[in-house]
Amino acid sequence: MPAPWIFTFYSFKGGVGRSLAAANVAYTLAGSGRHVLLIDMDLEAPGLSSFLDRNNELEPPRGPRQSDVLTLLTELVTANWTGGDPETIVQNLPPISSFSRPVTAEKLAKLTPKLGELGRLDVLGLDDKRNYTDRLAALGLHGMPQDQLVSLSRLLRRYLKSSRFPHRPFWREKFQPPILTPYDYIIVDSRTGLTEIGGLCVGPLADRLVVFTGLNDQNVHGTLMFLKEVGLTPAARPTDAEPWDDDDSPASTADLGTVGPKPTMIVASPVPAGEIEAKQKRLKEIESRLGVVPQQISYHPQMALLESIFVRDYPDEYLASQYGNLTDRVQSLVGDNADYLVSELNSFFAKDTYQDWTRATETAIRLAPLQPDLARAFLPTLANHLASASPDDSSLRVNALLSQEPPVRPVALNNWGNALMAQAKGKTGEEATHLYTAATEKYAETVRLQPDDANVLNNWGNALSAQARVKTGAEADQFYTAATEKYAEAVRLRPDHADALNNWGTALADQARAKTGEEADHLYAAAIEKYTNAVRLRPDHADALKNWGTALTDQARGKTGEDADHLYAAATENYAKAVSLRSDDADLYYNWAIALSLRAKGKPGEEADQLHAAATEKYAAAVQLRPDHVGTLSNWGNALLNHASQKLREPGAEAYANELLDSAHSKLLQAGLEGLYNLACLHAIRKDVPPSISALTEAQNSGTTLTRPLIEAESDFDPIRNHPDFIAFLATLPT
C-alpha cells in the first residue's frame, strides 16, 4: 500500500481525549520526519480546529473565505452526484493546499529531530466563523443513503491518496525545484458516535482505526456496538489472520492490542490517575469484553484547564510519554517502527545490489529521526556503496544526514560534494553550473572544519576547474586561478600528492587551450611541469601520463616543423608508457591514434605511411575495446581520408588511395551523424556531387552549423566546387 497511510481516530462518546491524542500523534510524527495531514472531521463539534486556531498553531488563512474541509466535502458530494470516472473527478479537483493550512515553522521548531529533518504538518480543518451551520446543513450528509456515503468515502480516499505538496528536502540545493511529495500519514479526527460522518471516516476511507473508549459501561457497550456494526470482531486478531493490505502483518503486530480484520487499536482514554484498584478492575473488564489489552492514555490535570500539544510543550510530563508510545504503536501498524526498519535495512544489506542500496536509503532516512545513533551506524557504509555505484539523489540524501553533526561531518560534506560533482558531469548549461557551485560550497565548508585536508582541497580544485571549462575569457581565468590556489595548497600540505599535481596540470592545460602564442606556451610548460612531478612521485600514474600526452598533442597543433614533431613524439612516448600500465583503456589508444595521425600530416612519403599505419593500429585497438564509440570511428575515418588525400598527390599511388577512401567510407558510415561532414568531403574527392551534397544537407539538418566560408576554405571540395549543383547548394548557406 503506497503512502499515505490513513488512520481514523474514532470514539463512541466524548471527543476531547481523542482529538488531543490525534493532534499529539500528528505532531510526534512530524517530529520524526514524517509528512502528516491532520483532518478535523468532527463536523458538528470542531473542537480540534478551534483549539489549533486559538493557539495560533496554523499559518494565517489565505483570505477571508479560506476553503476548509466542508468546502472539499461539498466539491466531492457534487462530483459524486454527477457521476463520472473517479480518477478524472479527483484530477479535476483543486490541490489539497487549497483547503488546508500548514502548522507554522515556529510551532514545529521544538520537535526538530536530532538526525534528519522535520516533516510537514498540514491541517485540513473547519472554519466555524463563516456561515458554518448553513454550510454544514447544505452539505446534506445526514440521511444520505448508505451506497452514496460509501461512494463518497471512496472518492475522498482516492483524493487524499493522490494528494501531493511541493517539498524541498534539506539535502536538495536551493536552485533545484521542489519535489511533489505525498503525505506519509493522514490522521482523521472522526465525529463521535454512530453517525453518517463517523461512517464516512471509518468505512472505505481508513486503512487503520484507532478506537477510543472510556472506562464506564456506556462507553464500553457503545464501543462494542460500534465494532460489531462495522464488522470488527471484538477479539484479538490471530497471528495467522488474513492481511488487510500489503503493509499489514498480523504476526508482527500481535502484541499491539488490535482487533480485525481492518487492523484496529483500542485505546482507553482518559484513564484516571487515582483509584488504582477500581481502575485496574475496569481495565480488566474492558480486556475481557473487547478481547484485547487496550493502550492507555492517562488523565492529566492540564486537560481540565487547557488543551495542549504535550509532546512539544510539556515533553517531561507522563502524558507526553504516553502519546509517544501511542505514536510508536500507530507506526508499528504499518511497519514504520524502529525495529521493523532495522530489520528491513539488514535485509537490504544482505542482498548487496544497487537497487537494494537505494531502497535502503529510504529506510535509513525513516529510521534516522527514530534511532539516530543506530541509523548513523548504517549510513557510512550505505554512502560508500551508493557513491561507488551511481552518485544520485540517494547518495546526496545519505551524505546530507551524515553531515549534520560531528564527528563524521567533514567526511560526509566531502562525499556530498563528490556526489554533486558526479551529477554535474552528466549535465550541461545552468544545471551543471549550479551543481558545480553546490559542490564547491560543500568542499569550502569541509575545509573550514578541517583546514589541513589535502584531498578535499584537491576536490575543491576539481570543482573550480570544471566550472572554468564551461566559462570563457576572463571569467574562465578567474576560476582557473582559484583552482590553482586550491591545488597549490593541497600540494603544500602533501608534497607527495600525485593526484593533485595531475589535476593541477590538467587545469593548466585546459586553460592553455583557450590561449595562443607565448601565453599558451607558458601554461603548457607549467602543466607539463606538474605532470612530470606527478609521474616522478608515481611512475605508474597512467592518468597523468595520458593527460601529459594530450597536453603535448594540443600544444603541437599550434606549431609547425620540428617544434610540432618534437611535441608529437613526446606525446607518443607518454601514451606508450600509459598503455603499458593500462592496456584496456580505449581513450589511451584513441588519443594516441590522434597524435600519430596529426604527426603524419607533416611528413612525406614512407614516413607518413608508417605513422598512418601506426594510427590505424591504435584506432583498431580503441574500437575493439569500445565498438560503438562514434567519435573514434569518425576520427578514424577522417584520418584515413587525410591519408588518402596525401596519396592522391603522389604519382602511382591512386590505387592505394582508393583503398584508403573505401576504408574511410566504411568507418564514416558507422559513425552515423558524426561522420556526415567528412563523408561529404570523401564524396567530393571522388567527384560524386549528389552524395556529397546529400551528406552536407543531412549534416545541416541534424544540427551541424554549415557556412559558406567554412565550405569555401575546405580544399576537399575543390574537385566539385565549380559544379552547378554544388554552386546552387553553396548559395543556400549563410555567410
N, C-alpha and C positions, 0 to 999 in steps of 0.2 A: 504494500500500500504506500503510494508516494505521499510525502508531506504535502499539506499539513495533517496532523492528527487532530481530529475534532473531539473534544471532551465536553460533555454536558454535565454541569453541576446541578443536581435536582434535589429538592426536599419536598416532602408531603405537606409539611406545615412549618411556617416560620422561616424567613429568608435571610436574617441578618448574619447568622453564623455561616450560612452557605455563601453569601455574597462576599463576605470578608475573606473566606477561605479561597474563593475563586480569584479575588484580587491579589492576595498574598502569594498564591501559587504562580499567577501570571508574572508578578514582579520577580519572584525567585527564578523562574525560567529565563527571564530576560537577563538576570544577573549571571546566568550560566551560559550566556551566549546564544540563547535560542530566540528566534523571532516569534512574537506572540501577538495574536489578535484577541482581545478580550471583548466579548459581546454581552451587553445587558439586554436579556430577553424577558426580564420581569416587567412586562409592558404595563401592567396595571399598578405596579408599585416600584418605580425605577429608582430604588434606593442606591444602587451602585453608582449610577450616573450622577446622582445628586451629590453623593459623597466625594467623588473624584472632582466634580466641578467646584464644590465648596472649598476644597483644599488646594485648588489651583494646580492640580496634577497634570492637566492637559494644556496643550498649546491652544491659543485663542481660536475661537471659531473663525472660519474664513469670511464670514459675513453675517448679516442679521438673519438670514434664512439658511443657516447651516443645515445641510442634509444630515439625517440620522438613520437609525435602524428602522424607524417607521417609514421613512422615505424609501429605503431599499425594499422593505416588505411590500409597500404599495406598488412599486415597479414590478416586483415579482408576481404579485397577485394579478395585476393587469395582464402581464405576459402569459400567466398560467391560464387565464380565462380565454385569451385569444388563440391559444394552442400554438402549434408550430414545433419545429425541431429544438429541443432543449439546448443543444450546443450553440445553435445560432442565436437563441434568446440570450444566453449568457454572454456571448461575444459582443452583442449589441448594447449590453448594459454599461453604465459608467463604471470606471475603475473603483476599487474599494476605497481609495483615498478620497473619493467624492463624498463618502458617507462617514468616514472615521476621522479621529483626531489623535495625533501622537501624544504620548506622555512626554513632558519636557525633559530635555537632557539634564537639567539641574536635579530633577526628581529621581533620575536614574543613576546619577553620578556615584552615590554611595555604594551602589551594588556592583561597581566595576570589578570583574574577576581578576585574580592575581595573574593569570595567564590567559590570553585571549581577549576578546572584546565583548562589550555589551551587545545583547540582542536588541532588536527593535521591539517596542511595545506600543501598539495602537489600540485605541478603544472605539468600538462601534457602539455608541451609547444612545441615549434618548434626550431630546431637547424638550423638557417639560414646560418651557416658557412660551412656546409658540403653538397656540390652539391645540394643545396636546389631546384633550378629551375628544374634541371634534375629529381630529385626525385618526385617533385610535378607533372611534366608532365607525368612521368611514372605511377603515381597513376591512371590517367585516369578518374577522376571524371567528367570532362567536357564532355558533350554529353552522359553520362551514362543513359541508359533507366530508365524511372520512376520506373518500377517494381523492377529493381536491386537496385536503390537508396533507395527505401523503405525497401527492404530486408536487405541492408547494415545498414540502420539506426536501424532496429530492432535488428540486431546482435550486433551492438555497444552498444545499450541499455542493452541487456542481459549481455554482458561482464561487463559493468560498474556496473550494479546492483549486480552482483555476486562477485565483487572485494573485497578483504579483505587485511588488512595490520596487521602486528604484533604490538600489543599495550599493554603496561604495565601501567595501570592507577595508580595514586598516592596512591590509597588505597591498591594496591596489593604489597605484600612483594617482595624484590629483588630476593629471592630464587625461587619465583614462576614464571613459564614460562609466556611469553606474551600471550595475548588473540587475536585470529584472529578477527578483528573488521571491520565492514563495515563503509563507509563514511556516514555522515548524509546528506550532501548536495554535489551535483555536479553542479558547476556553469560553463556553457558553454558560452564562448565569441564567438558569431557566426560571420560568414562572412557577410558583408554589402550587401544589395540588394537582388533582386530575382535571386538567383544563385543555382546551384546544391548543393553547400556547405551549403548555407542557408537552402535549403530544407532538407538536411541530418540532420541538427541540430534542425530544428523546427518540422519535421514530427513525426514519432513514437518515436523518441528519448526522447523528452521532456515531463515531467509531467506538467510543468508550463512555461509560457512565460512572459518575461519582455521586452516589446517593447518600444524602444526609438524613439522619433520623435523631430525634430527641430520645430521652430515656423513659418518657411516660408512655402509658399504654396506648393513648390515642395516636401518638407518633409512630410507635412500633406497628400497631394494627394498620394504620394508613400506609406505611411503607410496604408491609406485606401485601396489602391490597394492590398497591401500585406495581410491585414486582410481578404479581400474577397477571395483572391487566396487560402488561407489555410483554408477557410471555417469558419471564425470567423465573426459573425455579429458585425458591428461597433456600438454597443449599450450596455448599462449596462446590466449585467446578472440579470434576475429576481430572486427574493429570492426563488421562488419555482422551479427553473431550475433543470434539471436532474443532479445529481452529476457526475463529471467526473470520480472520483475514490473514494476509501474508505476514503481518507483524505480531500475530497472536500466537503465543506458545503456552498452552495451559500448564505444561510440566514445569516451565521456568517461572511461572507466576503463582504456583500453588500455595505459597506461603503469604500471599498478599491479601488474603481475605476477600476473594472475588466470587461472585456467582455468575451463571452463564445463561444462555450461550453467548450473548454480547458481553464481553468482559466488563464486569460491574463491581466497583469497590464500594463497600459500605463504610460510612463514617458516622460515628456517634458524636454529636456536637449540639450545644456546648455541654461538656461534662463538668459538673461542679467539683470544686476543689475539696470541699468538706464532705461529711457524712460518708466516710470511707466504706463502712460495711454495707450501707444501703446502696451506694453507688456500685460496688462490686456485685451485689445481688442483681441489680438491674442489668448490668453488663452481661452477666451470665444468662439472664433470661433472654436478652437480645441474641446472644450467641446460639441459644437453644432454638429460638423461633426462626432466626434467619439462616442458621446453619453455618455461619462464619464468625470469626473474631473481628469485630469492627475496628477500624482505625479510630483513634480518639483525638478530638480537639477540645482542650480544656477551656473552661470559662476563665476569663481574666477580668478583673475589676475595670480595666480601661474600656472594655466593651460596653459597660453601662454608661460611660460618660462621652466617649468619642471613638468612632471607628478609626482604625489605624492600619497602616502598612507596617506590621510588626517586624517583618524580615528586614526592613530598611531602617525604621525609626527607633525600634527597641530590640536590636538583634540579640541582646543578652537575656531577654525575658524568655521564660519557658515556652510561651505561645509561639514565638518566632521559630524555636527549635521544632515544635510540632508541625508548623506549616512547612518547614524544610523537609521533615520526614514525609509529609503528605505529598510534597512535590516529587520526592525521590520515588515514591510508590506510583505516582502518575507516570513518571518517566519509565519505570520498570514495566508498566503495562504495554509499552511499545518498544521494549528493548533499547532504551536510551539511558540506562543507568550505568554507573562506572564499571561494575563487574562484567556486564554484558559487553561493553565497549572494549575492555581489556581483552576479553576472550576473542572478540572479533579481530582485534589487532594482531593477536598471536596467530590466528588462523591465516591472516594475510601474509604475515612474515614467513610462515612456514611454506607458503606456495612459491614465493620469490619470483613473481613475474611483474613486468612494469604495470600491467593493469591492476594487479593486486596492490602494488605500492601506491598507485593513485587512489584506489578505494581506501587504503589505509590512511591516506592523508585526511579524507573526510572524517574518518573515525577518530583520528588523533585530534582534529580540530574540535570535535564534540566532547572528547574526553578532557581536553586541556583545562576548561574552567571548573570541571568537577573534581579532578585529581591532578593539579598542576605538576607536582613532583613526579608522579607516575607517567604523565604524558611526556614530560621533559626527558625521561629516560628512553623513551621510544624515538623522540624526534631527531636526534643527530644521525642515527642510523638511517632513518627514513629520508632525511635530507640528502645524505650521500648517495643512496640508491636512486633517488629521483634525478639528481644532478647528473649522474653518470649515464642515465638512460635518455632523458629528454627534458631539459630545463623548461618548464612551463608554469602555468599558474599554480600547480600543485607544489612545486618546489619553492615558489615565491611565498606561498602561504606558510609552509613549514619554517622557512628561514625567518619570516616575519614574526612568528611566535617565539622562535629561539632568540631573536634579537632583543626581546623586551627587557630582559633582566641579566645582570652578571650572574655567573662568571662566563657564560658562553656567548655573550652579546657580540663582542668583536668578531668572533669566528662566523656567527650567523649573518652579521651585516656584510662581511666579505663575501660569503656564499650567496647572499641575496643579490649583491652587485654582480656576481658571476652569472647568476640565473638571468638577470636583466640583460646582461651583455649577450648571452646566448640567444635570448628572444630577439634582440635588436638585429642580430646578423641575418635573420630571415625577413627583415622589414626594409622599407625604403622611405625616403622623404621625411616628413614631420614625425611620423610614427617612430621611425628609427632614431631620430634626433631626441625625441622625448625619452625613449628608453635608455639611450646612452647617457643622457643628462641625469636620469634617475639613478643609474648605476654609479655615476660619478659622485652623487650625493651620498650613497651608501659607503663608498670607499673613503670619502672625506670624513664621514662620521667614525668609521673604523680607525682611521689614522689618528683622529682626535683622541680616541680612547686608548689607542695602542701605537704611539708615535714611532716606535722602533721596528715595525713590522715591514721588512723589505718586500715581502711577497705582495702585501696589499698595495704598497706604493707602485710596484710593477703593474698590478692590475689596474690601478688608477691611471697610470700612464697609457695602458692599452685602451681604456675607455676614452681618454682625451684624443689619442691618435685616431681612433675610429670616428670620432666626431669631426676631426680635421679632414678626414678623407671625403666627407660629404660637403665640405665647405670649399670656398675658393678665395684666392687673393689674400688680403691682409687678415681676414677672419680665420682662414685656414692656418696661416703662420702663427697666429696667437695660440691656437690650440696645440700646434706642434711644439711651440716654445714651452707651453705649460706641461706637455707630456715629457719633454726633455728634462725639465726640472724634477719630475717625479722619478724618472729613470735614474737620473744622476744621484738623487738622494737614496734610492734603493741600492745602487752600486756602492755608494759611500758607506752605507750600513753593512752591506755584504759584498765586499770586493770580488768574491768568487761567484756572484750571481750571474751565471752564463745566460739564463733566460732573459733577464732584464737587459743585458747587453745586446742580445739578439733582437729583442723587441725595440730597443732604442735604435739600433741600426736600421730596422725596417721603417721606423717613423722618419728617420733622416732621409732614407732612400725615397720614401713616398713624397716627402716634401721636395726633394731634388727633381722628381719627375715633372713638377709644375714649373720648374725654373729652366733657364737657359744659360749658356756660356760659363763664365767663371763662377757665378753663384751656384749653378748646378754642380759643377766640378767640386767646389768646396764642400757641398753637402754630401756628395757621393763619397768623397775622401773620408769624411767624418763617419759615414755609415760603414765603410769598409774597415775602418779602424775598430769599430765596435764588434763587427763580425769576426775580425781577426782575433780580438781578445776573447770573444766567446768560445771560438774553436780552440784557442790556446788553453783555456781552462777546461774545456770538454771536447777533446778531439773527435768524439763520437756524436757531436751535436749535428744531426742531419738537417734539422730545420735551419740552423744558422748557415750551413754550407749551401743549402738550396737558396735561401734568401740572398746570400752573398753572390751566388751565381746570377740571380735575377737582377740584382743591382748593377753588376758589371755589364750584363746584356743591355739593360736600359741605358746605361751611360754610353755604351758603344754605339747605340743607334744615332747619337748626335755627333759621332766622329766619322772620320774617313781615313783611308790608307792604313799605315802601320799603327796609328793610335787605336783605331777601331779593331784591327786584327789582334792586337795585344790584349785588349779587353775581352774579346770573344774567346780567345784562347784561355785566358784566366778563368772565365765563366765555365767553359767546358771542363776544366780541371776540377773545379769545385763540384759540378754536377756529378762527375765520375766518382769523386770521393763519397758524395752523399748516397749515390746508388749502391756503392759497395757496403754501405751501412744499412740501407733500407731499400731493398730491391723490389718491393711490392708497392712503391709509391708512384702512381700514374702521373701525378703532377711533375715529379722529377724528370721522367722521360720526356714529357710534353715540353717542359721549359728547356731542357737540353736540346731537343729537336729544333725549337725555335732559334736558339743561339747558333746552332750549326747551319740552319737554312740562311739566316741573316749573314753569317760569315761567308757563306758560299757566294753571295751576290757580288762580293768584291774580288772574287778570284776568277782566273781564266781557266779554260780547258779542263785538263785532267784533275787539277787540284779542286776545282768546283765540283766535278763529278764525284770525287771521293767524299767531299763534305755533304753533298746532297744524298749520297748513298748512306752515309752515317746518320743523317737526319731521318731518312726513311726508316732505318732500323729502329730509331728511338720512337718515331711515331707509331710504328707497328707494335712495339712493346707497350706503349701507353694505351693503344686501342685494345690490346689483348687483356689488359687489366681493367679497362673501363670501356667496353664496346660501344656504348650508346652516347658517349660524350661528343656532342655535335661540334663543340669548339675545337677539339682535337682533329676531328675529321675535316672540318673546314680549313684549318691551318695546314693540315697535311695536303689537302687538295691544292691550296694556294702555293705551297712550297713546290709541289710537282709542276704547277703551272709556270712558276718563275723559272724553274729549271728548264722546262720545255722552251720557254721564250729565249733563254740563253742558247740552247742547242740549235734553234731555228736560225740563229745568226751565224752558225758555224757551217762551213761548206761540208757537204756529205753527211750531215747529222740529222737530216729531215726524218728518216725512218725512226730513229731513236726518239726524236722529239714527238712524233705522233704516238708512239708507245706511252710516253710520259703524259701526253694530253689525254689518252684513253684512261690511264690510271687516275689522273686528276679528275676526269669527268665522273668516274665511279665514286670517288671519295666525296665530291661536292654534292652529288645526288643523295648520298647517305646523310650528309649534313643538313639536308632539308632547307628550311628558310634561311639559315645562317650561311649557306653556301651559294645563295642565288646570285649575288653580285659577281663573285668570282666565276660562276658558271656562265654568266653573260660575257665576261671577258674571254673565257675559253672559246665560246661560240664565235666571238668576234675575231679571235686569232685564226680560227678555221674558216672565216668569211661566211659563216652561217647567219645571215641577217635576221630572219624571223625568230629563230630560237633565242638569239641574243636579246632582241627587243622584248620577247615574251618573258625572259628571265628578269630583265630590268623592271618590267611592268609588275610582275608578281612581287619582286622585292619592294617596290614602291608601295604596293597595296598592303603589304604585310608590315609596313611601318618604317622601312629604310628611307632615310632622307636623301633624295637624289636632286642634284642641282646641275645646271648647265656647266658651270666652271669645273665641277668635280669630273664630269664625263669628258670634258674637253682636255683636262690635264692627264687623263688616263691613256697611256700610249697603247695599251692592249686593244683599244677601239680604233686605232689608226687604219687597219685593213678594211673597215666598213664605214669609215667616217663620212665618205662622200656619197654613200648610197642614199637615194631619195627617201626611202622609208626611215632610215636612221636619222636623216636630217629633220624629217617631219616629227619623229618622236622627240628629238632634242629640243625642238621648238616648243614642246608642251611643258618643258621643265622650267622651274623658276630660276631666275638669275641671281 
